[in-house]
Amino acid sequence: MPPCLLSARPPSPVITCRVSLGAVRNPPPPAPPSSLPLDPPAANLPSLTCALQCPHFQSCSGCTHEFNLHRPIIVDEATDFFKSIGLLDFTFDSCRLYGWRCRAKLAVRGTSTSPLIGLYQEGTHNVVDIPHCKAHHPRINAAVELLRQGIKELNVEPYDEDDRTGDLRYVQMAVTTYNTSLPASERYRNGKVQITLVWNSRNEKSPNSDKLESLAKFLWRNGGSRSREHYIHSVWANFQTSTNNVIFGNRWRHLLGETDFWENVGGIDISLAPSSFGQANTRAFDILLRKLQKYVPYGASVTDLYAGAGVIGLSLAAARKCRSVKCVEINKESQLSFEKTVSRLPKSVDGNISWHNADNSIEPLSWLVGSDVLVIDPPRKGLDSSLVHALQSIGSAERKVKSLSESSSSIVKEEKRPWILRAKEASVQIGSKSNSENQTLPQTLIYISCGWESFKEDCKSLLSSKAWHLEKAHGFNFFPGTQSIEVLAVFKRGQGLKKKKLAKKKKKNAF
């Protein structure tokens, strides 16, 4: 694939550009052919500026800029920020630019004869139909078109927000590219779609449940395992009657197709339930994980906070043969996915692995004890203030831990509060639990950020404490067409050699 032409802006980060060929303004309807092309032919390439060329741009709120998808403007800001704090080798990977989105939540509005399936227009609750979205994996567009046909044929009423009536509120489309029967080079383009229909009822016994069953059967009949082109993985239902903007309710039901949804990222098979959080850009996430693994020593003890289904921690357990991996996550729905993923780990993984359903903002220091490496992947808002404070004061905490250890005490034995003890008790425990947990605190902090503004604040807070210094930073283009950047930052304990030398030089010059 040809590289994009990069603008000359010295000094700039190293940019890795994995770009497919350009796009056409009016592509054909996404009916499922035998092999769905991810990119249009070379003859339609508008230019080497990596343009979006999407017919829905400006009306749809999904993408905010149309040109230079390989290098959003925020990369320049990130480069300058890291340069201002002494890091000159920031790199940026542009990743896949078209057909990258493997998970999409779309609103369903309009009428049964003219349904609208897409995103809200910016600042409104008016849904923009996006049948030819250039960000979506092509199989999502094909599944949306099939859903549209089913709504029309079965007279399914889209949800009406004003009257709170109708049947179908939202749809979630998730693509799995896991298919070991195909060569690796063909798996992405031949992905299969898990469809979740968010139904406007309390449960499957509501009066309109017959339409739900009929729509599910229509989707499976035309896209399932016995259809001419098998591109539907499974059909699920979620039941939601709330009047707020929360998409999903608490009740889920598997209707048709496979029950387990598998993907391979970071070198391991991962299981994701439709209720679990999953990265939208599977390919970019895989690139990030493999980069992250290089910063974790073999045999290290790892704590993974904001762990979700434990994908990051488990990938490290497999790739770096970790002595122990402790995953902490507040969402209890992630436990089942964690257990299924563990069941497929390589037999060579023999460390102690645990998953805890707990709020890591409560007594965060207790989760850090016994770890060499701390991995944090917080939501867009960034780190909880209690965790920031614990990381800022980790030096004094370490001295306290050592003091307790030397006096034959331990943090675990000293802890008396029942809510802390309950949280520390693993919901899932793989391997023998160590009775003599070492009392070290992390020397390496790996921060994965999806919120640039919050990351800058957290980074400044960590550096200002002089407990940490920033050693490496990499950016990833998780959402081409937007002004966002995923950051992988590696912090080490102390001020770092360069800063220590600079401080000594300043002190010497003062005399």
N, C-alpha and C positions, 0 to 999 in steps of 0.2 A: 504494500500500500504506500502511496506517495506521501512524503512529509509535507506539512504546511510550510509556507514561507513565513518566517518569523520577523516581526518588526525589529529593527535595530535600535535597541534601547540599552546601552551599556550603563552600569553593569546589570545584567538580567539573570534570573535564575536559569539553571539547566532545565530545558523543557523537553520532555519525551512526548512525541505526538503520534498517537496511533489513530490515524484518520482514514475513514473509508471515503469512497468517492462521493461527490456532492449529491444534491437532491433536486428534484423537479418540482415545479410549482403545483401541478395538478396531476397527482399519481392516480392510477386506476383504482377502483373499489377494492378493498382488501379481502376479496373472496379467496378462500384458502387453496392455492395451487399446490402441486406436489412438492415444490420447494420454494419457500417464501424468500425472495431476495431481501437482504438487509439494506442494500444500497442500490441506487439507480445506476445505469450504465455510464461509462466514462464520458461519452459524448455530451451528456447533459451537465457536466461540471461547469457551474457558472464562473468560477474563478478559483484561485488558490488562497482565498481569504477565509475559507472555512465558514461559509454563509449557511444560515439555517434554511432559508428558502421554504418556509412552511406556509400553507394557505391560511392557517389559523392565527398567524402571528398578529399581534396588536389586539385582536378581539378576545383571545384566550389569555388568561392570567398566568399560564404555566411558564412561559419563557419571557424574559425581559429585554434581551438584546439579540439582534439578528446576525451580526457579523463577528468574525474573529472568535468563533466558538472555542478554538484551541487555547486562547489566551484571554480570559475575561479581565476586565480592567482591575479587578480586585487583586490580581496577581502582582501588579505593580505596587499596590499599596502594601501587600504582604512582604514583598521584597524590600521595600523601604523600611518597614517596621523591623524586620529581622536585622537589617543592616544597622539600624539605630541602636540595637542592643548587642551589637558585636558579632552577629552571625552573618557571614558573607557567602556561604555556600548553600543557600536555600534552593531547592529544586522543585520543579512542578511537572507533573505527568498529566498530559491533556486527556488521556484515556480515549474510549470510544465516543464519537461525537453524534452519531445518529443511531436510532434503534437501541438505545442503551437502557431505557427504563423497563425493568422487569416486574415492577409492582406499581399499580395505579389504583387509586380510589376515585371513582367518578360518580357525580350526581346524576340522577335520572329524573327528568322533568318533562314538560310538554304534555302531549296527549297520546293515546294509544295508537292513533293513526299517524302521528308525527312526533315520535319521541325524540328528546334531546338528551344525549349521553356525553357528558364532558365535565368541564370545570366552570366555576363561577367567573363571570366577568369581574374584573378588578373593582372592588368596592361595592359590589352588588350581590344579590342572590339570583341573578339572571344567568341561567346555564348556557354556555356556548358549546355547541355540538363540535366535536373534534375527531371526525372519522379518519382523517389522514395525518394524525399527529406524527411528526418526525422524531420525537423523543421516544415514543412507545416502541417496544419490541413489536415487529410486524404481526406477531401472533396475537398480541393484545388488540390491535386494530381489527384483525380478522374475527376475534371473539366478540368484540363490540358490535360489528356488523351482523353477526349471527344473532346476538341478543336483540338487536333492533328488529330483525325479521320476526323473532319469536314474540316480541311485544305486540307487533302489528297483527300477526296471525291469530294470536290467542286473546286479543283484546285486553291485555294487561294494562291497567291504568298507572301511569307514573304518579309519583307523590305530588300533592298540591300543598305547599307550605302554608298558604293562607287558610284553606279549609281543613287542613290536616287529614285529607282524604287520599285515596289512591292505594296502590299495592306496593310498588317497587320504589324505594327511596334512594338507594345507592347500589353500586356494584363495585366489588374489589376484584381486580384481575392480578394474579401472580403467576409469573412464568418460571417453570423449572426447566433447566437445560441438562438435567441429570438423565443420561441415557447411555449406559455402557454398551448397548448393542450397536451404537453408531461410532464411527471414527471421531476422535476428539475434535477435529476440524469442522465436523458437521453438526455437533450437538447444539451449539448456540442457535443457529438459524432454524433448527427443528425442535425448538422448545415446545412445551405443552402448558396450557393455561388452566390454573385452578380458579374457578369462578365462585365468588361468594355473593349471593343475592341478599341484600338487606331489605327485609320484608316488613311492611307496616302492620304488624300484628304482635300480640304478646307471645304467641307460640304457634306450633303447627296445627293446633286444633281450632284456630280461628275460622270464621266463615269464608275467608278468601284463600284458605290453604289449598283448595283444589286447583286454583290458578298457579300457585307456587309449584305444585307437583307437575302440572302440565308443562310449565315453562322449563323446569329442570329436565324433564324427559325430552322436550324439543331440542334443547342444547346438546344433550347426550346422544340423541338419535342422529343429529347432523354433524357432530364434531367428536363423538366418543369413539371407543375402541372398535365399534362395528361399522363406523361410517366410512365413506370413501376416503376422507382425509382425517386421520386421527390427530387432532391438535387440542382437544379438551382433556385435561388431566382429571378433573373432578368438579362436582357441583356441590356447594354448601349453601346453607341458609343461616342468616343471622336475624334475630327478631328484635325490632326496635320500634317503640311507640313514643319515645321522649320528644318533647317539643323544642329541646335545645339543639345546639349544633354538633353534638356528639354523634359520630357516624354509627358506631356499633352499640348494640345492647349486650346484655350478659349471657343470652341464650344462643347457643350454636347447635346446628344439626347437619350431619353429613347426609347428603341425598343420594348421589350417584358417583361412580368412578372410584379411584384409589383413595384410601383413607390417609396414607402417609405421603407427605410432600418432602422430597429430598433434593438437595443441591450439594455441589462439591465446591467448597471455597477454602483457601488456606491449606489445601492438602488433605482435608477430611470431609467425610459425608456429614451434612448437617440436616436435621429435621426441623421443619417449621410448621406449626399449626397456623390456620388462617387468623387466629387471634394473636399470634406472636408478632413482634416487631421484626421486620426483615429489611435489609438494605435494598433500595430501589435499583441501584446500579451494581449488579452482581459482579460484573467484570472488574470494575474499579475497586470494589471492596476486596476482591481476590488479590489484586496488585498491591493494595495497602497492607494486607495481612502478611504477604510474603516479604515485604519490606520491613515490617515490624519485627518479624521473627529473627532477623539478623541482629537485633539489638538485645536479645535475651540470651544469656549464657546457657550452655548446655547444663542440665541438672539443676537449674535454678528453682527456687521456691517463688511462686507467683500468686499475687492477689489481684483479682479482676473485679473492679467495682463498676456499678451500673452495667452489670454483665448480661442482662437479657437472658437468652437461652444458652449463654456460655460459649458462644462460637469462638471468640477471641482466645479465651483461656484454654479451651479444648484444642484449638489449633496449635497453641504453644506446647501443650502437653505432648502432642504427637510429634511436632517438628523439632522441639528442643529437649525432649526426654526429661521434662521437668520433674524434680523431686516431689513437688506438691503444687497443686493448683486449687485456689479457693475462689469460687465465684459468688458474688453477692448481688442480689436483684430483688427489688421491691414488688415486682409483678409476679404473683404466684402462678399465673397462667403459663409462664415460661418453663415451669418445672418439667412438664411432660416432654417438651421438645428437648430439653437438656438430657433427660433419661434416655430418650431414643437415640440421640447423637452419641452418647457414651457407649451405647450398645454396639456401635459400628466403629469405634476407635480401633486402630491397629493393636494386635496382641502384644506388640513391643512396648506399649504404654503400660508401665507398672507403677507409676507414682501414686501418691495419695490425692484423690480428686474429690472435691465437695462442692455442693451448691446450697446456698443459704437464702431463704426468703426473708429478707430483712431490709430495713431502711438504713443505708450506709451513712446517712447524715447524723445518725444517733451514735455517739461514742465512736467516731470513725477511727480513732487511734487503735482501738481494740482489734480492728480488722487488719491492721498493718503489721502487727507483731508476728515475727516468724517469716517474713517475706524478704526476698532479695530484690524483687522487681514488683512495682505497682503499676497496673494498667488501668487507666480511667477513660471511659467513653461516655461522658455525660450528655444529657439532652442539650438542645440549642441554648438554653439559658446559662449553661456553664456549671461550674462546681458549686455545691452547697457551701455556704459560708463556714460551717463547722469543719468541713474537710479542708478548706483553704487554711484555716487557722491551725489545724493539726499538722499540715504539711509545712507551714511556716515555722512552727515550733518543734519540729521533729528532732532537732539537735538536743534540746533540753529533755525531750521525752526519751531519747535514746539513753542519755545518762541516767535517767530515773529507772529505766528498764534494767540497765546493767547493774545498778545498785541493788535493785530488788533481787536480781538473779544471783548476785554474789552473797546475798543474805539468805540463800536457799528458798526464796519466795518466788512466786510467778504471778503474772497479771491474771491468769485464768483462775488460780487458786484464791487470790485476793478478792476477785469479783463476787459480790453477794447479791446484787440486784437481779431479781428473777426475770425481768424483761430483757436484760442484756444476756443472761445465761440462755434463755429460750432462743434468742436470735442466733447465738453462737452455735447452738446445736444444729448440725447440718440437716436440711430436709432430704438431701441425697448425699450418701457417702460411698465412695468407691475406693477400695483398698483399705488397708489397716490404718486405723486412726493412731497417730503418734501420741504416746503418753508424755514424751519429753520434748515439747515443741521448742525449737531454738528461739532465743529472745532477740534476734536481730530485727532491725527496721530497714525498710527499702533503701538501697543505694542508687537505684535507677527508677525514674518515674517516666512512664510513657503515656502521653496525653493525646487522645484522638478527639478532635473537635469538629463539629458540624456548624458551630456558631462563631464566626470570626470575631465579632465584637466582644462577646463574652470571653473568648480565648485570650484576646489581648489584655483584658483586665486581669484574668487569672494569671497569665504569664508575668505581668508586671508585679502582681502581689507575691508570687513565688520568688522572683528575682530580688525584690526589694528586701526580703527577709534574710538574704545572703545564705540561706540554707540550701539553695539549689542554683545551678547554673545551666543554661541551655546549651546542649552539645550539638544537636542536629534538628533540622526541621524540613519536612517535605510537604508539598501541596498536591492535591489530587482533584481532578475535575469531575466530581461526582454528579454534578447537575449542569451539563453544557446548556448554554442558552440563558443562564441566570448569573447573577452577581453573587455567587457563593463559592466557597472553597472548603474542602475537607483538609484538615491539617493533622499531620503526624509529627509530634514534637517529643524529643528525647531529652529529659533533664537528668543531671547527675548531682549527687550531693556535693556541697561545698561551693566555693566561688570559681573554681576552675583555674588551671595553670596560668592562662593569659592574664586573667584579672589579678591573680596574686602577684605576678611579675610586675604588672602595671602599678599596683599599689606600693610595692617595694621601691620601684623607681621614683614614684612621686614622693615617697617618704625620704628617700636619699637626696632628691633635689631640694627638698625643704630645708635640709641642713647645709 
